Amino acid sequence: MSLDTLLIILITFASWGLGSFIAKLATNRIGEKSVFWDLIGYFPAVIIYSLIVFKTKSLFSANKTGVFLAILSGAVGSFGLIGFYILLTKKDASSVVPLTALYPALTAILAFIFLKESLTLTKIVGIILAMIAIYLLSL
């Protein structure tokens, strides 16, 4: 694995972990209204990223199906975000975060079925062990 890939993985891991912790702090204070303010927090990062990436590439010359799928991804994912915040208002973060973190297993299975991505025995065992670990962490 290259150093830049590892760095992006670590940044993603840290930001999602810290973000979920801060989300719990927010829901403790303002409940489900946190969903709205969370979305507002996305704007600065998305704007900065867009300015950097689209400096050399046109945003509007993208494949229309790809644009539709990206918008659909955001729409579908937003239901997960709403559910996540509702759960954080009702349960401990130590239970909610690990259980909602099972979504990569579904992604891997769907990618295997529909995109014909490889799912080796090692990956299957890894997914099963990750699901067991997440379940145990939520107890």
Secondary structure by P-SEA (a helix, b strand, c coil): ccaaaaaaaaaaaaaaaaaaaaaaaaaaccccaaaaaaaaaaaaaaaaaaaaaacccccccccaaaaaaaaaaaaaaaaaaaaaaaaaaccccccccccccaaaaaaaaaaaacccccccaaaaaaaaaaaaaaaaaac
